[in-house]
Amino acid sequence: MPFDLTIKKNVYQVFSDLEKYELETWINNAGFGMYGDVSTNQLAKIEAMLQLNIEALTIFSTLFVKKYNDTVGTQLINIPSAGGYTLVPTAVVYCGTKFFVSAFTEGLAQELIQTGAKMKAKVLAPAATKTEFGQIANNLTTYDYDQAFQKYHTSKEIAELLLQLYDSDYSVGHVNRESFTFELTDNRLPYAGQSKNNQSQYCSPEEEKQY
Ligand SMILES: NC(=O)c1ccc[n+]([C@@H]2O[C@H](COP(=O)([O-])OP(=O)(O)OC[C@H]3O[C@@H](n4cnc5c(N)ncnc54)[C@H](OP(=O)(O)O)[C@@H]3O)[C@@H](O)[C@H]2O)c1
C-alpha cells in the first residue's frame, strides 16, 4: 500500500487498514537522511524528516504496542542507524532523528520486559548500506557507494542481520560503523531502571483521557 507517511492522517489510515489482519511483526523501516550543515539544510526537508523518521514511527509503534502488547511472539523492530548512537558530521538532523529512534525503542524494550509484556521491541542500527539512501540524502540522481564509502553493507547483508536479531532474545542489533562488525546486546543506552531517584507514582491510564 503506497502512502506518504510524512502525512499524519495516512499513518493512522495504514494502521486502520491493517486492523483486519493478525500481525506478528511490525518493522518501521521507512526513513530518509539529509547531508549538509544545519545552516544550509532545507527546512521543508527537515520537517518531512521529523514527520517520517520520528512522528510516523512513534505513532505506528504506539498503536502496535497498544494492540499486541500481550500477544506471544509479536515483535516491533525499529530501524535507527549507527548514526542513532554516534553523531556523524554533516548529518546532524538525521542523527538527531535516529537518536530519538534508538532511545524510544530501547526504552520501550525495557518497559515491555519490566512490565512482563509478551511483545518484544527491538532496534536494528545499520551503518552505510547500499540502497537509494545515499542518492536521496544527497539530492542526487545517481550515487556511487564505492566512491562514497570505504566499507558498506549490501541490503541483502542487512536483511540477514535483521533475521539474526529477529531470532535472538536481544533487543539491539548494532553495526559498528568503524569495524562493520554486528553486535547483539540487551541495550546500549544507559537505563535508570533501578534508580532511587525515579518518580515513585505513575500516571494512571484514566488521567490520559485529558489528551
Ligand atoms: N542505507 C543506509 O546507509 C542506512 C544506514 C542506516 C540506517 N538506514 C535506515 O534504513 C531505513 C531504510 O532506508 P534505505 O537505506 O533502505 O533507504 P531507501 O532505499 O531510500 O528506502 C527508504 C524507504 O523508506 C520509504 N519512504 C521514504 N519516504 C517515505 C514517505 N514519505 N512515506 C512512506 N515511505 C517512505 C521508501 O519507500 P518508497 O520506496 O515507496 O519511496 C523506502 O521503502 C531508513 O530508516 C534509513 O534511515 C539506512
The ligand as an SDF file (V2000), in Angstrom:
LIG
                    3D

 48 52  0  0  0  0  0  0  0  0999 V2000
   21.2530    2.9550    3.6700 N   0  0  0  0  0  0  0  0  0  0  0  0
   21.9350    3.3330    4.7380 C   0  0  0  0  0  0  0  0  0  0  0  0
   23.1450    3.6140    4.6750 O   0  0  0  0  0  0  0  0  0  0  0  0
   21.2600    3.3520    6.0750 C   0  0  0  0  0  0  0  0  0  0  0  0
   22.0670    3.3340    7.2340 C   0  0  0  0  0  0  0  0  0  0  0  0
   21.4550    3.3680    8.4690 C   0  0  0  0  0  0  0  0  0  0  0  0
   20.0840    3.3890    8.5680 C   0  0  0  0  0  0  0  0  0  0  0  0
   19.3270    3.4310    7.4400 N   0  0  0  0  0  0  0  0  0  0  0  0
   17.8730    3.4880    7.6030 C   0  0  0  0  0  0  0  0  0  0  0  0
   17.3030    2.3580    6.9830 O   0  0  0  0  0  0  0  0  0  0  0  0
   15.9630    2.6490    6.6140 C   0  0  0  0  0  0  0  0  0  0  0  0
   15.7300    2.1990    5.1920 C   0  0  0  0  0  0  0  0  0  0  0  0
   16.4610    3.0450    4.3090 O   0  0  0  0  0  0  0  0  0  0  0  0
   17.1830    2.5020    2.9900 P   0  0  0  0  0  0  0  0  0  0  0  0
   18.6310    2.5260    3.2250 O   0  0  0  0  0  0  0  0  0  0  0  0
   16.5700    1.2250    2.5410 O   0  0  0  0  0  0  0  0  0  0  0  0
   16.8520    3.7060    2.0030 O   0  0  0  0  0  0  0  0  0  0  0  0
   15.9060    3.7420    0.7160 P   0  0  0  0  0  0  0  0  0  0  0  0
   16.3780    2.7350   -0.2900 O   0  0  0  0  0  0  0  0  0  0  0  0
   15.8770    5.1740    0.3120 O   0  0  0  0  0  0  0  0  0  0  0  0
   14.4990    3.2820    1.2750 O   0  0  0  0  0  0  0  0  0  0  0  0
   13.7370    4.1340    2.0880 C   0  0  0  0  0  0  0  0  0  0  0  0
   12.3990    3.5010    2.3450 C   0  0  0  0  0  0  0  0  0  0  0  0
   11.5910    4.4770    3.0500 O   0  0  0  0  0  0  0  0  0  0  0  0
   10.3850    4.6700    2.3260 C   0  0  0  0  0  0  0  0  0  0  0  0
    9.9700    6.0670    2.4070 N   0  0  0  0  0  0  0  0  0  0  0  0
   10.7070    7.1860    2.1980 C   0  0  0  0  0  0  0  0  0  0  0  0
    9.9520    8.2900    2.3120 N   0  0  0  0  0  0  0  0  0  0  0  0
    8.6970    7.8550    2.5920 C   0  0  0  0  0  0  0  0  0  0  0  0
    7.4480    8.5160    2.8420 C   0  0  0  0  0  0  0  0  0  0  0  0
    7.3510    9.8600    2.8260 N   0  0  0  0  0  0  0  0  0  0  0  0
    6.3550    7.7560    3.0900 N   0  0  0  0  0  0  0  0  0  0  0  0
    6.4450    6.4050    3.1190 C   0  0  0  0  0  0  0  0  0  0  0  0
    7.5910    5.7180    2.9060 N   0  0  0  0  0  0  0  0  0  0  0  0
    8.6990    6.4460    2.6540 C   0  0  0  0  0  0  0  0  0  0  0  0
   10.7090    4.3190    0.8860 C   0  0  0  0  0  0  0  0  0  0  0  0
    9.5240    3.9830    0.2400 O   0  0  0  0  0  0  0  0  0  0  0  0
    9.4260    4.1240   -1.3810 P   0  0  0  0  0  0  0  0  0  0  0  0
   10.3860    3.1370   -1.9310 O   0  0  0  0  0  0  0  0  0  0  0  0
    7.9830    3.8200   -1.6610 O   0  0  0  0  0  0  0  0  0  0  0  0
    9.8150    5.5250   -1.6800 O   0  0  0  0  0  0  0  0  0  0  0  0
   11.6570    3.1390    1.0720 C   0  0  0  0  0  0  0  0  0  0  0  0
   10.9130    1.9450    1.2870 O   0  0  0  0  0  0  0  0  0  0  0  0
   15.7750    4.1520    6.8320 C   0  0  0  0  0  0  0  0  0  0  0  0
   15.0590    4.3690    8.0330 O   0  0  0  0  0  0  0  0  0  0  0  0
   17.1930    4.6730    6.9410 C   0  0  0  0  0  0  0  0  0  0  0  0
   17.2830    5.8340    7.7340 O   0  0  0  0  0  0  0  0  0  0  0  0
   19.8800    3.3950    6.1960 C   0  0  0  0  0  0  0  0  0  0  0  0
  1  2  1  0
  2  3  2  0
  2  4  1  0
  4  5  1  0
  4 48  2  0
  5  6  2  0
  6  7  1  0
  7  8  2  0
  8  9  1  0
  8 48  1  0
  9 10  1  0
  9 46  1  0
 10 11  1  0
 11 12  1  0
 11 44  1  0
 12 13  1  0
 13 14  1  0
 14 15  2  0
 14 16  1  0
 14 17  1  0
 17 18  1  0
 18 19  2  0
 18 20  1  0
 18 21  1  0
 21 22  1  0
 22 23  1  0
 23 24  1  0
 23 42  1  0
 24 25  1  0
 25 26  1  0
 25 36  1  0
 26 27  1  0
 26 35  1  0
 27 28  2  0
 28 29  1  0
 29 30  1  0
 29 35  2  0
 30 31  1  0
 30 32  2  0
 32 33  1  0
 33 34  2  0
 34 35  1  0
 36 37  1  0
 36 42  1  0
 37 38  1  0
 38 39  2  0
 38 40  1  0
 38 41  1  0
 42 43  1  0
 44 45  1  0
 44 46  1  0
 46 47  1  0
M  CHG  2   8   1  16  -1
M  END
$$$$
